Amino acid sequence: MMVSTLLLCTLIGLSSSHILPDVPTHFEDTSYWMKSGQENLRKILSLHDNENQARNIIIFIGDGMGMTSVTAGRIFQGQKKGGSGEEYKLNFEQFPNTGLSKTYNVDKQVPDSAATATAMFSGVKCRYKVIGLDSKAVFEHCDKTVNKRSRLSTIAEWAQVAGKDTGFVTTARVTHATPAALYAHVNSRNWECDTEIPNDQKDCTKDIARQLVEDAPGSNFKVIMGGGAQPMGTINRQIDTDVCIRNDSLNITDLWQKKNPQGKFVANTGELMNLDIGSASNILGIFAPNHLPYHAVRDVSEKGSPSLANMTLQAIRMLRRNKNGFFLMVESGRIDMAHHSNYAKHALHEVGALEEAVQVALDQVNVEETLIIVTADHSHAFTMNGYPERGNDILGLANKPGDVAYETLAYTNGPGFIYHRINDTSLQGPNNTWRSVADDPNRGDPWYRNFAGFYIEDETHGGEDVPVYAVGPYSHLFRGTFEQNYIAHAVAYAGCLQNWPSHCDNSYHHGRAYSKGTTLASSSLHLATFACVCVGIALGNRVAL
């Protein structure tokens, strides 16, 4: 009887719910929340694991998009659309599967983008600021013998071996840490140009830009888009002092065009969006000397730089021509850079730009055959605090009435400390040493720096776990809390990438050990062996080698 009564009350509640207004606190009564809970329960109960082969694989990386960035970005986007914000869901938050990724490096509690991207793309964690080499390799010290033994292959390489087309787009430089982890093997993420490699190590390794065009898997990419004209030698003069310039007279873009005579080089939005995809064998887009402009202030004309959504659209149009499918990495790289400068508003706009790019992908592919993953490489020292009212401007103030004004979004450290600090020793009291944010006329500017509690030139990363959202074939593998390197293993399994354990291998799928004759990727025998051992152990089996 009690159960029947409960079900009756639930049904009554479901039939009498209200439409959510802009600030809905007076309308979200029992019936609203009963309906909300039941709808979510029915949605979860209706889900079925998709065990199709992942013909296509798209990995979206929100660089630095920790959980606070997701939450604040969600509210920011919801408020832009006219709602109170809290009830909104970013499109990737609606994916059916969610997990948490542990981001530490083998030698750092709080990581950097080079090592985290290496973990995600190779399946192996490595040292801080090292790219494409395992923990035997030392930061900023190149040893040919050690590097040869440490070399890691990546998802891009595995996909190419499987006959898929591959590529990446980024709002950062194409030689920056995250994209570089797909194709480069260097002891320092800073070695983007020849001028960045120490003189006594120049004979040991190529710079990242050269590796992109001269060596596999970078030389086999069908799509390369982002910034970085200076390290690529596309521009041979110092326009941006924050990024290196080549001293070897190489124009890497010219080298690319010689290797890809049917490829198309584009340098602005108009050239990219007007490109005849069908006539191009490859696309190289270099749209800025350094990183691309922030989304909120970019030139939206045809002469300007494309948005992340623009690049994603053209990349998918190019890559989906392959009957075997494709692999694409999409990075919203400037979330991270905005946080480093304490530009909270810019960071939230960049989260919105990522959401737009994800929507493009959802519109262009069939999720029944496309595994789409949205995650971050690491978090930031960024917090959402105080007691703001429901629907309060996410970029607004969080204090209770009568308290000293402070902002909802703040940073533990960074350059914002200097902006907010009043260095007047005549002022008395603990809260009279700070600029009044309530009266600050600059707070609406995208270049406004939010408060930071401790001065440092560049705000630091955060070390907490980051979310992983997934939809499509075998997206159910992304559940629970896992090491960041697991992402590559799950992707390879879902896509049946050649020479990797996958659901396409019946003997592996049913838990039987590999035979001695199993062929592994020749470019990274030690990595594939390690993968087989680790996955085999996870299943409670011994792997015969």
C-alpha positions in Angstrom: 0.0 0.0 0.0 2.8 2.4 0.9 4.5 1.7 -2.4 1.3 2.3 -4.3 0.8 5.6 -2.5 4.3 6.7 -3.3 3.8 5.9 -7.0 0.5 7.8 -7.0 2.1 10.9 -5.4 4.9 10.7 -8.0 2.5 10.6 -10.9 0.5 13.5 -9.5 3.8 15.4 -9.2 4.7 14.6 -12.7 1.4 15.9 -14.1 1.5 19.2 -12.3 5.1 20.5 -12.9 5.8 24.1 -14.0 7.8 25.5 -16.8 11.2 26.7 -15.5 11.3 30.6 -15.7 14.4 32.7 -15.7 14.8 32.7 -11.9 12.7 29.7 -10.9 13.1 29.4 -7.1 9.4 30.0 -6.3 8.2 27.5 -8.9 10.5 24.6 -8.3 8.3 22.9 -5.7 8.0 19.3 -4.9 6.2 18.4 -8.1 9.0 20.0 -10.2 11.8 18.1 -8.5 9.8 14.8 -8.5 9.4 15.1 -12.2 13.0 16.1 -12.7 14.3 13.1 -10.8 11.9 10.6 -12.5 12.8 11.9 -16.0 16.5 11.5 -15.3 15.9 8.0 -13.9 13.9 7.0 -17.0 16.6 8.4 -19.2 19.3 6.4 -17.5 17.2 3.2 -17.4 16.6 3.5 -21.2 20.3 3.6 -22.1 21.9 0.6 -23.7 25.6 0.1 -24.2 26.7 0.7 -27.8 29.0 -2.1 -28.8 29.5 -1.1 -32.4 33.0 -0.6 -33.7 34.1 3.0 -33.4 34.6 3.8 -37.1 35.4 7.4 -36.2 37.0 8.8 -33.1 36.9 12.5 -32.0 38.7 13.6 -28.8 37.9 17.1 -27.6 40.4 18.6 -25.1 39.4 21.6 -23.1 42.9 22.6 -22.1 42.7 23.5 -18.4 39.0 22.8 -18.2 38.7 21.5 -14.7 35.4 21.0 -12.9 35.0 24.6 -11.8 35.5 25.7 -15.4 32.8 23.3 -16.5 30.3 24.4 -13.9 31.0 28.2 -14.4 31.0 27.7 -18.1 27.7 25.9 -17.9 26.1 28.8 -15.9 27.7 31.4 -18.2 26.3 29.8 -21.3 22.9 29.3 -19.7 22.8 33.0 -18.7 23.7 34.0 -22.2 20.7 32.1 -23.4 18.4 33.9 -21.0 18.1 31.4 -18.2 19.3 31.6 -14.6 22.2 29.4 -15.7 22.4 26.7 -13.0 19.8 24.5 -14.7 21.6 24.6 -18.1 23.6 21.7 -19.4 26.5 22.0 -21.9 25.8 19.7 -24.8 28.6 17.3 -23.7 27.3 17.2 -20.2 24.3 15.4 -21.8 26.5 12.5 -23.0 25.4 9.2 -21.4 28.7 8.3 -19.9 31.0 10.3 -17.5 34.1 9.4 -15.6 36.9 11.1 -13.7 40.5 11.1 -14.9 43.5 11.3 -12.5 46.0 13.7 -14.1 49.2 13.6 -12.1 52.5 13.0 -13.9 55.0 10.3 -12.9 57.1 13.0 -11.1 54.5 15.8 -10.4 51.4 15.9 -8.2 50.0 18.7 -10.3 50.7 18.2 -14.0 51.4 20.0 -17.2 49.8 19.7 -20.6 52.7 17.9 -22.3 52.8 15.0 -19.9 49.0 14.8 -19.6 48.5 14.8 -23.4 51.2 12.2 -23.7 49.3 10.0 -21.3 45.9 10.5 -23.1 47.3 9.9 -26.5 49.9 7.1 -25.9 48.5 5.2 -23.0 51.7 5.8 -20.9 52.3 8.5 -18.2 55.6 10.3 -18.4 57.5 13.2 -16.8 56.5 16.8 -16.4 56.9 18.8 -19.7 58.2 15.8 -21.7 56.4 14.8 -24.9 56.1 11.4 -26.4 58.8 9.7 -24.3 58.2 7.5 -21.2 59.7 8.0 -17.7 63.1 6.9 -18.7 63.6 10.1 -20.6 64.7 13.2 -18.6 63.3 16.7 -19.0 65.6 19.0 -21.1 68.3 16.3 -21.5 68.3 14.5 -24.8 70.1 11.2 -25.0 69.6 9.3 -28.3 69.9 5.9 -26.8 67.5 6.6 -24.0 65.0 8.4 -26.3 65.0 5.5 -28.7 64.1 3.2 -25.9 61.5 5.6 -24.5 59.7 6.5 -27.7 55.9 6.2 -27.5 53.5 5.7 -30.3 50.1 7.4 -30.2 46.4 7.0 -31.1 47.1 9.0 -34.3 49.8 6.4 -35.3 47.6 3.5 -34.4 44.7 4.9 -36.4 46.9 5.4 -39.5 48.1 1.8 -39.3 44.4 0.9 -39.2 43.8 2.8 -42.5 42.0 5.8 -41.0 42.7 9.4 -41.9 43.9 11.5 -39.0 44.3 15.2 -38.0 43.9 17.8 -35.4 42.7 21.4 -34.9 43.6 23.7 -32.1 43.3 27.3 -31.0 46.9 27.1 -29.7 50.0 26.8 -31.8 50.1 23.6 -33.9 53.5 22.9 -32.1 52.1 23.5 -28.7 52.1 20.8 -26.0 48.7 19.2 -26.5 48.8 18.7 -30.3 52.6 18.0 -30.2 51.9 14.9 -28.0 50.1 13.3 -31.0 53.3 13.3 -33.1 56.4 14.6 -31.4 59.1 13.0 -29.2 61.1 15.6 -27.3 62.6 16.1 -23.9 61.1 19.5 -23.5 57.8 20.9 -24.7 59.6 24.2 -25.2 61.6 22.9 -28.2 59.1 24.1 -30.8 61.8 25.9 -32.8 65.5 25.1 -33.6 66.4 28.2 -31.5 64.9 26.6 -28.4 67.0 23.5 -28.4 70.3 23.9 -26.5 73.3 24.0 -28.8 74.8 20.9 -27.2 71.6 18.9 -27.9 70.8 20.0 -31.4 72.3 16.9 -32.9 70.2 14.7 -30.7 66.6 15.7 -31.8 64.6 17.7 -34.2 62.5 20.6 -33.0 58.7 20.0 -32.8 57.8 21.9 -35.9 60.1 19.8 -38.1 58.8 16.6 -36.5 55.3 17.6 -37.5 56.1 17.7 -41.2 59.1 15.5 -41.6 58.3 12.4 -39.5 55.4 10.0 -39.1 52.8 10.2 -37.8 52.7 14.0 -38.2 53.8 13.8 -41.9 50.7 11.6 -42.6 48.1 14.0 -41.1 45.3 14.9 -43.5 44.4 17.9 -41.3 46.6 20.3 -39.4 45.0 23.6 -38.2 45.9 26.2 -35.5 48.3 29.0 -34.9 52.1 29.1 -34.7 53.3 30.8 -37.9 56.6 31.8 -36.2 57.8 28.4 -35.0 56.6 26.9 -38.3 58.7 29.5 -40.3 55.7 30.6 -42.2 56.6 34.0 -40.9 60.4 34.6 -40.7 60.3 37.7 -38.5 59.5 38.3 -34.9 55.9 39.5 -34.7 55.1 38.1 -31.3 57.8 38.2 -28.7 56.1 35.5 -26.6 57.0 32.7 -29.1 60.2 31.5 -30.7 61.3 32.3 -34.3 63.4 30.0 -36.4 67.1 30.6 -37.1 67.6 27.8 -39.6 65.9 29.6 -42.5 63.4 26.7 -42.9 59.9 27.4 -43.9 58.1 24.3 -42.6 54.9 25.3 -44.4 56.9 25.2 -47.7 58.2 21.8 -46.8 54.7 20.6 -46.2 53.5 21.9 -49.5 56.3 20.2 -51.4 55.4 16.9 -49.7 51.7 17.4 -50.4 51.4 19.0 -53.9 47.6 18.4 -53.8 47.3 19.8 -50.3 45.8 23.2 -49.6 47.4 25.8 -47.3 45.0 28.3 -45.8 45.7 31.4 -43.6 42.3 32.9 -42.7 38.6 32.2 -42.2 37.6 33.0 -45.8 40.3 30.7 -47.3 39.3 27.9 -44.9 35.5 28.1 -45.3 35.6 28.7 -49.1 38.0 25.7 -49.6 36.9 23.1 -52.1 37.3 20.1 -49.8 36.9 17.6 -52.6 39.9 19.0 -54.5 42.3 18.9 -51.6 44.4 15.9 -50.4 45.3 17.6 -47.1 44.7 20.8 -45.3 47.3 22.9 -43.5 45.9 26.0 -41.8 48.1 28.4 -39.9 46.1 31.4 -38.8 48.3 33.4 -36.4 52.0 34.0 -35.5 51.3 32.7 -32.1 48.1 31.3 -30.6 44.7 32.2 -32.2 42.9 35.2 -30.7 40.6 34.7 -27.8 37.1 33.7 -29.0 35.4 36.8 -27.5 37.7 39.3 -29.3 38.6 37.5 -32.6 38.1 39.2 -36.0 35.0 37.5 -37.3 35.5 38.7 -40.9 36.9 36.5 -43.7 40.3 38.0 -43.1 40.3 37.0 -39.5 41.1 33.7 -37.7 38.5 30.9 -37.8 36.6 29.8 -34.7 37.1 26.3 -33.2 33.8 25.4 -34.7 34.8 26.5 -38.2 38.0 24.4 -38.0 36.1 21.4 -36.7 33.6 21.5 -39.5 36.1 21.6 -42.3 38.3 19.0 -40.6 35.4 16.5 -40.4 34.4 17.2 -44.0 37.9 16.4 -45.0 38.4 13.3 -42.9 35.0 11.6 -43.3 35.8 10.9 -46.9 37.8 7.8 -45.8 35.7 4.7 -45.9 37.7 3.3 -43.0 36.8 6.3 -40.8 39.0 8.8 -39.1 40.6 10.1 -35.9 40.4 13.8 -35.0 41.7 15.7 -32.0 40.1 19.1 -31.3 41.7 21.4 -28.7 40.2 24.5 -27.1 43.6 25.6 -26.0 42.9 29.0 -24.8 40.8 28.1 -21.8 44.2 27.3 -20.2 45.9 30.5 -21.3 43.0 32.6 -20.0 43.2 31.0 -16.6 47.0 31.5 -16.5 46.3 35.3 -16.8 43.3 35.2 -14.4 41.0 36.2 -17.3 37.9 34.3 -16.1 35.6 35.9 -18.6 37.8 34.9 -21.5 38.1 31.3 -20.1 34.3 31.0 -20.0 33.9 32.2 -23.5 36.5 29.6 -24.6 34.4 26.9 -22.9 31.5 28.1 -24.9 33.6 27.9 -28.1 34.3 24.3 -27.2 30.6 23.6 -26.8 30.0 25.1 -30.3 32.7 22.8 -31.8 31.2 19.7 -30.1 27.8 20.6 -31.6 29.3 20.8 -35.1 30.7 17.3 -34.6 27.3 16.0 -33.3 25.6 17.5 -36.4 28.2 16.1 -38.9 28.7 12.5 -37.7 26.6 9.5 -36.8 27.1 8.8 -33.1 26.2 5.1 -33.6 29.6 4.7 -35.3 31.5 7.7 -33.8 33.1 7.7 -30.4 33.2 11.3 -29.1 35.1 12.1 -26.0 35.2 15.5 -24.2 37.7 15.9 -21.4 40.4 18.2 -20.0 44.1 17.6 -19.6 44.3 19.2 -16.2 42.5 21.7 -14.0 43.5 25.2 -12.7 43.7 27.0 -9.3 40.3 28.4 -10.0 37.4 28.4 -7.6 33.7 29.2 -7.5 32.9 30.5 -4.0 30.7 32.5 -1.6 26.9 32.4 -1.4 25.5 34.1 -4.5 21.8 34.0 -5.1 20.3 31.6 -7.7 20.7 33.2 -11.1 23.3 35.7 -9.9 25.7 36.8 -12.7 28.4 34.1 -12.7 30.9 36.9 -13.2 29.4 38.9 -10.5 29.7 39.3 -6.7 29.2 36.5 -4.1 29.1 38.3 -0.8 26.2 38.4 1.6 24.5 41.8 2.1 26.7 44.0 4.3 29.9 42.0 3.8 32.9 43.3 1.9 32.3 42.7 -1.8 34.1 39.8 -3.5 33.7 37.8 -6.7 32.1 34.4 -7.2 35.0 33.4 -9.4 38.5 33.7 -8.1 42.0 32.2 -8.3 44.3 30.9 -5.6 47.3 32.5 -7.4 48.2 34.6 -10.4 48.8 38.1 -11.7 45.3 39.2 -10.6 46.8 39.7 -7.2 48.7 42.8 -8.3 45.7 44.4 -10.0 43.5 44.0 -6.9 46.1 44.9 -4.2 46.2 48.4 -2.9 49.8 49.0 -1.6 48.9 51.8 0.7 50.2 51.1 4.2 48.1 54.0 5.6 45.0 51.9 5.2 44.0 49.9 8.2 42.1 46.6 8.5 42.4 43.2 6.8 39.9 44.1 4.1 41.1 47.6 3.3 44.1 46.4 1.4 42.1 45.5 -1.7 40.5 47.4 -4.6 36.7 47.5 -4.3 35.4 45.1 -6.9 31.9 46.5 -6.4 33.0 49.9 -7.8 35.5 48.7 -10.4 34.4 50.0 -13.8 36.6 47.4 -15.6 34.8 44.3 -14.4 32.8 43.9 -17.7 35.9 43.9 -19.8 37.0 40.5 -21.1 40.6 41.5 -20.2 39.7 42.1 -16.6 41.7 40.0 -14.2 39.8 38.3 -11.4 41.1 38.3 -7.9 44.1 36.1 -7.0 45.2 35.4 -3.4 48.9 35.1 -4.1 51.1 36.8 -6.7 52.7 34.7 -9.4 53.3 35.8 -12.9 51.3 32.9 -14.4 48.6 31.3 -12.5 49.2 27.6 -11.9 47.4 24.4 -12.8 45.2 22.5 -10.4 45.8 18.8 -9.5 42.2 17.5 -8.9 40.7 14.9 -11.2 39.0 16.2 -14.4 35.8 15.0 -16.0 35.5 12.8 -19.1 32.3 12.8 -21.1 31.7 10.2 -23.8 29.0 9.2 -26.3 29.1 6.6 -29.1 30.5 3.1 -29.5 32.0 1.7 -26.3 31.6 5.1 -24.5 30.5 3.0 -21.5 34.2 2.3 -21.0 34.5 5.8 -19.5 32.9 5.3 -16.1 34.3 5.6 -12.7 37.7 7.0 -11.7 40.7 6.0 -13.7 44.3 6.9 -14.5 44.5 9.4 -17.4 46.5 7.0 -19.6 43.5 4.7 -19.6 41.8 6.9 -22.2 44.1 5.7 -25.0 43.6 2.1 -24.0 39.8 2.5 -24.1 39.9 4.3 -27.4 42.1 1.6 -29.0 39.7 -1.1 -27.8 36.6 0.8 -29.1 38.1 1.5 -32.5 39.7 -1.9 -33.0 42.9 -0.1 -33.8 45.4 -2.4 -35.5 47.6 -4.6 -33.3 45.9 -3.5 -30.1 43.6 -5.6 -27.8 40.0 -4.9 -28.8 36.5 -6.2 -28.9 37.2 -7.2 -32.5 39.7 -9.9 -31.3 37.5 -12.7 -30.2 40.1 -14.4 -28.1 40.8 -11.2 -26.2 37.1 -10.3 -25.9 36.3 -13.6 -24.3 39.2 -13.3 -21.8 41.7 -15.7 -23.4 45.4 -14.9 -23.4 47.2 -13.9 -26.6 49.3 -16.5 -28.4 53.1 -16.0 -28.7 52.7 -15.2 -32.4 50.5 -12.1 -31.8 51.9 -9.1 -33.9 52.4 -5.8 -32.1 53.0 -2.3 -33.5 56.6 -2.4 -34.7 57.1 1.3 -33.9 56.4 0.8 -30.2 56.8 -2.9 -29.3 57.4 -2.1 -25.6 54.3 0.1 -25.4 52.0 -2.5 -27.0 53.4 -5.2 -24.9 52.9 -3.1 -21.8 49.3 -2.5 -22.9 48.6 -6.2 -23.4 50.1 -7.1 -20.0 48.2 -4.3 -18.2 44.8 -5.0 -19.8 45.3 -8.8 -19.4 46.1 -8.4 -15.8 43.0 -6.2 -15.4 40.9 -9.0 -16.7 42.6 -11.5 -14.5 44.4 -13.3 -17.2 48.1 -13.9 -18.0 49.3 -12.6 -21.4 51.6 -15.0 -23.2 54.5 -13.1 -24.7 
